[in-house]
Amino acid sequence: MNRFLLTSLMVILGITAISCDADYRPLAEGNTREVVVVMDSTQWESQTAEAIRDVFGQWVLTVPNGEPFYDLQFTQINSPDQLERLKKQKNLIFAAPIEEDSNVGRQVRGLLNDNIEQRVREGESFAFPVEDQWYRDQYVLILTSTSDSALAQKIRNTENSLLSNMLDKELRRWEYFVYEKKEVTEYSDSLWQNRGFKVRFQHDYVKNIDTLNFISYRRPLPQNDRWMWIWYKDNVNDISFLDKDWILSTRDSLQKIYIKGARDSMYVQTFNRPDLNRPVESESFQKGRLLAYETRGTWHMVNGLMGGPFVNFTYYDPDTNRLFMVDYNQFAPGVRKKLPFVRQFRAMGRTFESDSSWTAEEVDLTS
């Protein structure tokens, strides 16, 4: 874990602590994908501001047409009343050099205790993420350093950590939002009992294909068609083959068989064209004992004019030597912003669990 994340535990904000037993404060306001950046207006074209735009507003190319990672809104502190309104926002970044003589600079210094402020001045710490400080479901990030150029460089140097920390908060929000009203628990219960794994299902998903080791589900809406499928393989003792190329090849071979269009000659395939600004991105992570890969990109319909984003999760359970794929797709040509739904998929796919005691023998039809 990066030092700046550990340091955030020591941030002291000037408010009364709220009991963990019951938090009756109002929810923070705003869209979960909008970030309000609080900087003095004279600094909106500074090196720090450009670094914030490049990191938090960078272009995501794994969705059709591309979209910013977060929608950034820059503002400054003009009055105490405006500051109180800003404190209601869901996502906030306060950014200023530690010595800046402005309302934002004074606010940043007021948010840090003396020990933390000294660590900033010595160049040891610069970023302090804090959750649920003024309102529930709130994410506040304080960014400060010894100078504009030093702060900008630190932001760029820790891009991945800064983004993943904020994204983690967003995915937790999406998981709550997706399953808040209702979920199809009978699907996950059946998978757990009969196949030794499960994933949570959003309401309105209906089962489509059910073979020995491939199951698909669909949530058909007129303007926003979504579907997901699961494939698994038993007795996988060696995973040295497991990488991005194998994941793409395997998902395409499965989709050619099972994810068809109106005619048999139409089927879904990965659209992997970095030369056309349509890349596929993949990274590994650990989910408990499970080794996981998350792969994101776009798909297209062979012999058809259709396409959209996808998110694929590939999990390996070393306790049972089982390999799984959980794959989410969207077709919504009338929906301009696809990234919120991709983030939903990323939250949904992380609910996957595998039964470590599973011992049933299965016949693999794809071998």
C-alpha positions in Angstrom: 0.0 0.0 0.0 1.3 3.5 -0.9 2.4 5.7 1.9 -0.1 8.4 1.0 -3.0 6.0 1.6 -1.6 5.1 5.0 -1.2 8.7 5.9 -4.8 9.4 5.2 -5.7 7.6 8.4 -4.1 10.4 10.3 -6.0 13.3 8.6 -7.9 15.3 11.1 -10.9 17.3 9.7 -12.4 20.1 11.8 -15.7 18.4 12.5 -17.2 16.3 15.2 -16.6 12.5 14.9 -19.7 10.5 14.0 -20.5 7.3 15.8 -20.0 4.1 13.7 -23.1 2.6 15.2 -25.6 4.9 13.4 -24.9 7.7 10.9 -28.1 9.8 10.4 -26.4 12.5 8.3 -27.8 13.2 4.8 -26.3 11.6 1.8 -23.8 13.6 -0.2 -25.1 15.2 -3.4 -24.1 14.8 -7.0 -23.3 12.2 -9.6 -20.9 9.5 -8.6 -18.9 10.1 -11.8 -18.6 13.9 -11.3 -15.7 15.3 -9.3 -15.7 18.8 -8.0 -12.1 20.2 -8.0 -11.7 23.0 -5.5 -8.8 25.3 -6.5 -8.2 29.0 -6.5 -9.3 30.3 -9.9 -5.8 31.8 -10.5 -4.5 28.2 -10.5 -7.0 26.6 -12.9 -4.3 26.6 -15.6 -1.5 25.6 -13.3 0.7 22.5 -13.5 -1.4 21.0 -10.7 -4.7 21.7 -12.5 -3.3 20.1 -15.7 -2.1 17.0 -13.8 -5.5 16.6 -12.3 -7.1 16.9 -15.7 -4.7 14.4 -17.2 -5.1 11.9 -14.4 -8.7 12.1 -13.2 -10.1 13.3 -16.6 -8.1 11.1 -18.8 -9.9 9.6 -21.8 -11.2 6.0 -21.5 -11.0 4.3 -24.9 -12.4 0.9 -23.9 -15.9 2.2 -24.5 -17.3 3.3 -27.9 -16.3 6.8 -28.8 -14.4 7.3 -25.6 -15.4 9.0 -22.4 -13.5 10.8 -19.5 -12.6 8.7 -16.5 -14.4 11.3 -14.4 -16.3 14.5 -15.3 -14.3 17.3 -13.6 -15.9 20.6 -12.5 -13.5 23.3 -11.3 -14.6 25.8 -8.7 -13.1 28.0 -6.0 -14.2 29.1 -2.5 -15.8 32.5 -2.6 -17.6 32.6 0.8 -18.3 30.5 3.9 -21.8 29.8 2.5 -20.4 28.5 -0.7 -17.9 26.3 1.2 -20.8 24.7 3.1 -22.5 24.0 -0.2 -19.4 22.4 -1.6 -19.1 20.2 1.5 -22.3 18.5 0.4 -20.8 17.2 -2.9 -20.3 13.4 -3.4 -16.7 13.7 -4.8 -14.4 16.6 -3.8 -10.7 17.3 -4.5 -9.1 20.2 -2.6 -5.8 21.1 -4.2 -3.3 23.8 -3.3 0.4 24.1 -2.4 0.7 24.1 1.4 1.8 27.8 1.5 -0.7 29.1 -1.0 -2.3 32.4 0.2 -5.9 31.8 -0.9 -9.2 30.6 0.5 -8.4 27.1 -0.8 -4.9 27.2 0.6 -6.2 28.2 4.0 -8.9 25.5 3.8 -6.3 22.8 3.0 -4.1 23.8 5.9 -7.2 23.8 8.1 -8.0 20.2 7.1 -4.6 18.9 8.3 -3.2 18.6 11.8 0.2 19.9 12.6 2.0 16.6 12.3 0.6 16.0 8.8 1.3 19.5 7.7 4.9 19.1 8.7 5.1 15.8 6.7 3.8 17.7 3.7 6.4 20.5 4.1 9.2 17.8 4.3 7.9 16.2 1.1 6.9 12.9 2.8 3.2 13.1 2.1 0.9 14.9 -0.3 -2.4 13.0 -0.9 -5.1 12.3 1.8 -8.3 10.4 0.8 -11.0 10.6 3.4 -14.5 9.1 3.2 -17.8 10.2 4.7 -16.5 13.2 6.6 -19.2 15.8 6.2 -22.0 13.6 4.6 -22.6 10.0 4.0 -21.3 8.3 0.9 -18.7 11.1 0.3 -15.2 10.9 -1.0 -12.8 13.8 -0.3 -9.2 13.9 -1.6 -6.8 16.6 -0.2 -3.8 17.2 -2.5 -1.0 19.5 -1.3 2.8 19.8 -1.5 5.6 22.3 -1.3 4.9 23.9 -4.6 2.8 23.8 -7.7 5.4 21.9 -9.7 6.1 19.4 -6.9 2.4 18.7 -6.4 1.8 18.2 -10.1 4.7 15.7 -10.3 3.5 13.7 -7.3 0.0 13.5 -8.8 1.4 12.1 -12.1 3.8 9.8 -10.4 1.0 8.1 -8.3 -1.7 8.1 -11.1 -2.6 4.5 -10.7 -3.0 4.6 -6.9 -5.0 7.8 -7.0 -7.4 6.5 -9.6 -7.8 3.0 -8.0 -8.6 4.5 -4.6 -11.3 6.7 -6.0 -12.6 4.0 -8.3 -12.8 1.6 -5.4 -15.3 4.0 -3.7 -17.3 4.3 -6.9 -17.5 0.5 -7.4 -18.8 0.1 -3.9 -21.5 2.7 -4.7 -22.4 0.9 -7.9 -22.7 -2.5 -6.1 -25.1 -0.9 -3.6 -27.1 0.8 -6.4 -27.4 -2.2 -8.6 -28.6 -4.6 -5.9 -30.4 -2.1 -3.6 -33.9 -2.6 -4.9 -33.9 -6.3 -5.8 -31.7 -9.1 -7.0 -32.3 -12.5 -8.5 -31.1 -14.6 -5.6 -32.5 -17.8 -6.9 -29.9 -17.7 -9.8 -26.9 -17.3 -7.4 -28.3 -19.8 -4.9 -28.7 -22.4 -7.7 -25.2 -21.8 -9.0 -23.7 -22.2 -5.6 -25.6 -25.4 -4.8 -25.3 -27.1 -8.2 -22.0 -25.8 -9.6 -20.0 -24.6 -6.7 -19.7 -20.9 -7.5 -21.9 -17.8 -7.6 -22.2 -14.2 -8.6 -24.9 -11.7 -7.7 -27.6 -10.9 -10.4 -29.3 -7.6 -10.9 -33.1 -7.7 -11.1 -34.8 -8.4 -14.5 -32.0 -10.7 -15.7 -33.5 -13.8 -17.2 -31.7 -17.1 -17.9 -31.1 -17.7 -21.6 -28.7 -20.6 -22.4 -27.9 -23.4 -19.9 -25.4 -26.1 -20.9 -23.1 -28.2 -18.9 -20.5 -25.5 -18.4 -21.9 -22.4 -20.1 -24.8 -20.3 -18.8 -26.0 -17.0 -20.2 -28.5 -14.4 -18.8 -30.0 -11.3 -20.4 -31.6 -8.1 -19.3 -33.4 -7.0 -22.5 -34.6 -3.4 -22.5 -35.6 -1.6 -25.7 -32.9 1.1 -25.5 -30.3 -0.7 -23.3 -29.9 -4.4 -24.0 -27.4 -6.1 -21.5 -26.4 -9.7 -21.2 -23.8 -11.8 -19.3 -22.5 -15.3 -19.5 -20.5 -17.7 -17.4 -18.1 -20.4 -18.5 -16.1 -22.7 -16.3 -13.6 -25.6 -16.6 -12.6 -28.1 -14.0 -9.3 -29.9 -13.4 -7.1 -27.0 -14.5 -3.8 -27.8 -12.7 -1.5 -25.5 -14.7 -2.4 -21.9 -15.6 0.9 -20.9 -17.2 -1.2 -20.3 -20.4 -3.4 -17.7 -18.7 -2.8 -14.2 -20.1 -4.7 -11.5 -22.1 -4.3 -13.3 -25.5 -5.7 -16.6 -24.1 -8.6 -14.7 -22.5 -9.6 -13.0 -25.7 -9.2 -16.1 -27.8 -11.3 -18.2 -25.4 -14.1 -15.7 -25.0 -14.3 -15.2 -28.8 -14.4 -19.0 -29.4 -17.3 -19.3 -26.8 -19.2 -16.3 -28.3 -18.9 -17.7 -31.8 -20.8 -20.7 -30.5 -23.3 -19.2 -28.1 -23.7 -15.4 -28.6 -25.4 -15.1 -32.0 -27.2 -12.5 -34.0 -30.4 -12.7 -36.1 -28.7 -15.2 -38.4 -26.3 -18.1 -37.7 -23.5 -16.3 -39.6 -23.7 -13.4 -37.1 -21.9 -13.7 -33.8 -20.1 -11.5 -31.3 -16.3 -11.0 -31.3 -13.8 -8.8 -29.6 -13.0 -5.5 -31.5 -9.3 -5.2 -30.6 -8.0 -2.3 -32.8 -5.5 0.0 -30.9 -4.8 1.6 -34.3 -8.4 2.8 -34.3 -8.4 3.9 -30.7 -10.2 0.8 -29.7 -7.8 -1.0 -27.4 -8.4 -3.9 -25.0 -7.1 -3.5 -21.5 -6.4 -6.3 -19.0 -5.0 -6.4 -15.5 -4.7 -9.0 -12.8 -5.7 -8.7 -9.2 -6.2 -10.9 -6.1 -9.7 -11.5 -4.8 -9.1 -13.4 -1.6 -7.5 -16.7 -2.6 -8.7 -16.3 -6.2 -6.4 -15.0 -9.0 -8.4 -12.7 -11.2 -8.1 -10.9 -14.5 -10.3 -8.1 -15.5 -10.4 -7.4 -19.3 -12.3 -4.4 -20.8 -12.9 -3.3 -24.4 -15.5 -3.3 -27.2 -17.2 -6.0 -29.2 -18.7 -6.1 -32.7 -21.1 -8.3 -34.4 -19.5 -10.3 -37.3 -21.7 -9.8 -40.4 -23.8 -7.3 -38.6 -23.8 -3.6 -37.7 -23.8 -3.9 -33.9 -21.3 -3.2 -31.1 -20.7 -2.1 -27.6 -18.6 -2.4 -24.5 -17.7 -5.5 -22.5 -16.1 -6.4 -19.2 -14.7 -9.9 -18.7 -13.6 -11.4 -15.4 -11.5 -14.6 -15.5 -11.0 -16.2 -12.1 -8.8 -19.2 -11.0 -9.4 -21.0 -7.8 -6.2 -22.8 -6.7 -8.0 -24.7 -4.0 -10.3 -26.5 -6.5 -8.2 -26.1 -9.7 -11.2 -24.5 -11.4 -11.2 -21.8 -14.0 -14.1 -19.4 -14.6 -15.1 -16.6 -16.9 -17.8 -14.1 -16.1 -18.5 -11.8 -19.1 -20.8 -8.7 -19.3 -21.9 -6.9 -22.5 -24.1 -4.0 -23.5 -25.8 -2.9 -26.8 -27.3 0.5 -26.4 -26.8 2.7 -29.5 -29.2 5.3 -28.1 -27.4 5.7 -24.8 -24.7 8.3 -25.2 -22.6 7.5 -22.1 -21.7 3.8 -21.7 -19.1 4.2 -19.0 -21.6 4.2 -16.1 -22.8 0.8 -17.2 -19.3 -0.5 -17.6 -18.6 0.5 -14.0 -21.7 -1.4 -13.0 -20.4 -4.4 -14.8 -17.1 -4.0 -13.0 -18.9 -3.9 -9.6 -21.1 -6.9 -10.5 -18.3 -9.1 -11.6 -16.4 -8.5 -8.4 -19.2 -10.3 -6.5 -18.0 -13.6 -7.8 -17.3 -16.4 -5.2 -16.1 -19.9 -5.6 -16.7 -22.8 -3.1 -13.3 -23.9 -1.9 -14.8 -27.3 -0.8 -16.3 -28.1 -4.2 -15.4 -31.7 -5.3 -18.1 -32.7 -7.8 -16.8 -34.2 -11.0 -18.0 -32.4 -14.2 -17.7 -33.3 -17.9 -16.3 -30.5 -19.9 -18.0 -30.3 -23.3 -15.4 -27.8 -24.7 -12.4 -29.9 -24.1 
